[in-house]
């Protein structure tokens, strides 16, 4: 095929446009405001698992970065009184490759005031199920611990680093990586490589209550601080969404940013300054809110039966 041509069929691009219209109609019916925040920002993401693309612009003195998610800017809008908001945003992530990855992709991200994790899980499943044209959008609700016990026979909250390493090695993790990985990284590998591919084959599956070490920007469960109020949505073994009851404590968020920075330094990765504008917004007051990011391209891949993301994008990276 000629390299100037789209990587997706025109029929797929028409379906893509129609489903984007369905997303807008879904949120319009719920009076959720569509917003549009910058793709180019002054602060890189802190998460050790994510890698921001750095940009230099002539005439601009400092470094700029392409967003890995619109989350920080959307939280600033929430703190400013926006009310419920959503966005369909292109985002960019480095060091991710494979049939389910492209350096640039689209997230549908939204935030709902006063929502519990359970309410957000059901709304996320409702939107995903509608876009996937499923006859039943009711998700299976499965805790992180239940998933580990069902598929690898262990309680992840009782798994120390040595036991997690032995379990990962038994399931095929390279010995060199097993030596380098911390206990949370080993659990993350087991989830991504062993357990996740087995989820959501009969219906949508919401995997909830992650270990506190994997809280990211979620608040901890007040009933059990070993757990984070975080979930992921799976269908046919593919992770589609990641959501939280959002952390609103500026002091705790700063502590997590500092821990992220130390972790990035330990991995010899760029360790950028914390986003002080986000911290100031949290200090000013973030309402009680739950938020989620849904991978639109992956969802479209499952809707069409495509094998790789390139088949549902106008121009994947190799032809961009």
C-alpha positions in Angstrom: 0.0 0.0 0.0 1.3 3.5 -0.8 2.6 5.3 2.3 0.5 8.4 1.6 -2.7 6.5 2.1 -4.6 6.3 5.4 -4.0 3.4 7.7 -7.7 3.0 8.4 -10.4 2.2 5.8 -12.7 5.1 5.0 -15.7 3.0 6.3 -13.9 2.8 9.7 -13.3 6.5 9.7 -17.0 7.1 9.1 -17.8 4.9 12.0 -15.2 6.7 14.1 -16.9 10.0 13.3 -20.4 8.6 14.2 -19.2 7.2 17.5 -17.6 10.5 18.4 -21.0 12.1 17.8 -22.5 9.5 20.1 -20.1 10.4 22.9 -21.1 14.1 22.6 -24.8 13.1 22.6 -24.2 10.9 25.7 -22.8 13.8 27.7 -25.2 16.4 26.3 -28.1 14.3 27.6 -26.5 14.4 31.1 -25.7 18.2 31.0 -21.9 17.5 31.1 -19.9 20.4 29.6 -17.4 19.8 26.8 -14.1 21.5 27.4 -10.9 21.9 25.4 -7.6 22.2 27.3 -4.0 22.6 25.9 -2.1 19.7 24.4 1.2 21.6 24.9 1.9 22.3 28.6 4.8 23.5 30.8 4.9 20.6 33.3 5.6 16.9 32.5 3.7 14.1 34.0 5.2 12.7 37.2 3.9 9.0 37.0 7.0 6.8 36.7 5.1 4.5 34.3 4.4 7.3 31.8 6.8 9.2 29.5 6.1 12.8 28.3 7.3 14.0 24.9 9.4 17.1 25.3 9.0 20.0 22.8 11.1 23.0 22.1 9.6 26.0 20.4 11.7 28.8 18.9 11.2 32.0 20.9 10.1 30.1 24.0 12.7 29.9 26.8 11.6 26.9 28.7 10.8 23.3 27.9 7.3 22.3 26.9 5.6 18.9 27.0 2.8 17.1 25.1 0.2 15.9 27.5 -0.2 12.2 28.5 -3.7 13.1 29.7 -5.8 16.3 30.1 -6.3 15.5 33.7 -4.3 18.3 35.4 -5.9 21.0 33.3 -9.4 19.6 33.8 -8.9 19.5 37.6 -7.9 23.1 37.5 -11.2 23.9 35.7 -13.1 21.8 38.3 -11.5 23.8 41.1 -12.5 27.0 39.3 -16.1 25.9 39.4 -16.7 24.4 36.0 -19.1 21.7 37.2 -19.2 18.3 35.4 -16.9 18.3 32.4 -15.7 16.0 29.6 -13.1 16.2 26.8 -12.1 14.2 23.8 -8.4 14.9 23.6 -5.4 13.6 21.7 -2.7 12.6 24.1 0.9 11.5 23.6 3.0 8.8 25.4 6.6 7.7 24.8 8.0 4.2 25.1 4.8 2.4 24.4 4.7 0.1 21.4 2.7 -2.8 20.0 -0.7 -3.5 18.4 -2.6 -1.7 21.1 -0.3 1.3 21.3 0.4 4.4 19.2 2.4 7.4 20.4 -0.6 9.6 19.7 -4.1 8.5 20.6 -7.5 9.8 21.8 -8.9 9.7 25.3 -12.4 10.5 26.3 -12.0 11.9 29.9 -14.7 13.1 32.2 -15.3 14.2 35.8 -18.5 13.9 37.8 -19.1 15.8 41.1 -20.3 13.7 44.0 -20.0 10.4 42.1 -18.8 7.4 44.1 -16.5 4.8 42.4 -19.4 2.5 41.9 -21.5 5.2 40.2 -18.6 6.1 37.9 -17.9 2.4 37.0 -21.5 2.0 35.9 -21.6 5.2 33.9 -18.3 4.2 32.2 -19.7 0.7 31.4 -22.9 2.3 30.0 -20.9 4.6 27.6 -18.5 1.9 26.6 -21.2 -0.7 26.1 -23.2 1.7 24.0 -20.2 2.5 21.7 -19.4 -1.2 21.5 -23.1 -2.0 20.6 -23.4 -4.5 23.4 -26.9 -5.8 24.2 -26.1 -5.7 28.0 -23.9 -2.9 29.4 -24.1 -4.3 33.0 -20.4 -4.9 34.1 -19.0 -7.6 36.2 -17.6 -5.9 39.3 -14.4 -7.7 40.4 -11.9 -6.5 43.0 -8.2 -6.4 42.3 -7.7 -9.0 45.0 -10.5 -11.3 43.7 -8.9 -11.2 40.2 -5.5 -12.3 41.6 -7.1 -15.0 43.6 -9.2 -16.3 40.7 -6.4 -16.3 38.1 -3.1 -16.8 39.9 -4.3 -18.2 43.2 -2.8 -15.6 45.6 -3.8 -12.6 47.7 -1.9 -9.6 46.3 -2.1 -7.7 49.6 -0.1 -10.5 51.3 2.4 -11.0 48.5 5.9 -9.7 49.4 8.5 -8.8 46.8 10.2 -12.2 46.8 6.9 -14.0 46.4 5.7 -11.6 43.7 9.0 -12.1 41.8 8.8 -15.9 42.0 5.2 -15.7 40.8 6.1 -13.4 37.9 9.0 -15.6 36.9 6.7 -18.7 36.9 4.4 -16.8 34.5 7.2 -15.9 32.0 8.7 -12.6 33.1 12.3 -12.2 32.0 14.7 -12.8 34.8 16.5 -9.5 34.2 13.3 -7.5 34.5 12.2 -9.6 37.5 15.4 -8.5 39.3 14.9 -4.8 38.5 11.1 -4.6 39.3 9.8 -3.6 42.7 6.8 -5.3 44.3 4.2 -2.9 42.8 5.9 -3.2 39.4 5.7 -7.0 39.6 2.0 -6.9 40.5 1.5 -4.5 37.6 3.2 -6.9 35.2 1.2 -9.8 36.5 -2.0 -7.8 36.0 -1.1 -6.6 32.5 0.4 -9.8 31.1 -1.4 -12.6 33.0 -4.6 -11.5 34.6 -5.9 -8.6 32.4 -6.0 -10.6 29.2 -8.4 -13.0 30.9 -10.9 -10.3 31.9 -14.1 -9.2 30.3 -14.6 -12.0 27.8 -18.2 -12.7 28.7 -19.1 -9.1 29.5 -17.6 -5.8 30.5 -15.5 -6.1 33.7 -14.7 -3.3 36.1 -11.6 -4.2 38.2 -11.7 -2.1 41.3 -9.9 -1.3 44.6 -6.3 -1.4 43.6 -3.5 -1.6 46.2 -2.5 1.7 47.7 0.9 1.6 46.1 -0.9 1.8 42.7 -3.2 4.7 43.8 -1.8 7.1 41.2 -4.1 10.2 41.6 -6.9 8.3 43.5 -7.7 8.8 47.1 -7.3 5.9 49.5 -10.3 3.9 50.7 -11.2 5.4 54.2 -12.6 1.9 55.1 -9.3 0.2 54.2 -6.3 2.4 53.5 -4.4 -0.5 52.0 -6.6 0.1 49.0 -7.1 2.9 46.5 -10.5 4.0 45.1 -9.4 3.2 41.5 -10.8 1.0 38.8 -10.1 -0.1 35.3 -12.5 -1.3 32.6 -11.7 -4.4 30.6 -13.4 -6.0 27.6 -12.1 -9.0 25.7 -8.9 -8.9 27.7 -8.2 -5.3 26.7 -7.9 -2.4 29.2 -10.2 0.4 28.1 -10.5 2.9 30.9 -8.8 4.0 34.2 -10.8 5.9 36.8 -10.6 7.3 40.3 -12.3 8.9 43.2 -10.0 11.8 42.8 -7.4 12.8 45.5 -8.2 16.4 46.6 -5.6 16.8 49.3 -2.9 19.1 48.0 -0.4 18.1 50.7 -0.9 14.4 50.0 -0.6 15.1 46.2 2.7 16.9 46.8 4.0 13.9 48.8 3.0 11.6 45.9 4.7 13.9 43.4 7.9 13.8 45.5 7.7 10.0 45.7 7.3 9.8 41.9 10.3 12.1 41.4 12.5 9.8 43.6 11.2 6.8 41.7 12.0 8.3 38.4 15.5 9.3 39.6 16.1 5.7 40.7 15.2 4.5 37.3 17.4 7.1 35.6 14.5 8.8 34.0 13.8 12.6 33.7 12.5 13.8 37.0 10.7 17.1 36.3 9.3 19.6 38.8 5.8 19.1 40.2 2.9 21.0 38.5 2.5 23.8 41.0 -0.6 25.1 39.2 -2.4 21.8 39.9 -1.3 21.8 43.5 -2.5 25.4 43.9 -5.9 24.4 42.4 -6.1 21.5 44.9 -5.2 23.9 47.7 -8.0 26.3 46.5 -10.4 23.4 46.7 -11.3 20.6 44.4 -14.9 19.4 44.8 -15.6 15.8 45.7 -15.3 14.3 42.2 -14.7 11.0 40.4 -13.0 10.9 37.0 -12.1 8.5 34.3 -10.2 8.3 31.0 -11.5 6.0 28.3 -9.3 4.9 25.4 -11.4 5.7 22.3 -9.1 4.0 19.7 -9.0 0.8 21.6 -12.7 0.8 22.0 -13.1 1.3 18.2 -10.6 -1.5 17.6 -12.8 -3.9 19.6 -16.0 -2.6 17.9 -14.6 -3.2 14.4 -12.6 -6.4 15.2 -9.4 -4.8 14.0 -6.1 -6.3 15.0 -4.1 -3.1 15.7 -4.8 0.5 16.4 -3.4 1.6 13.1 -6.5 0.2 11.5 -8.8 2.6 13.3 -6.7 5.8 12.9 -6.5 8.0 9.9 -2.7 8.0 10.0 -0.8 5.9 12.6 2.6 7.1 13.6 4.5 5.3 10.8 2.5 7.4 8.2 2.0 10.6 10.2 
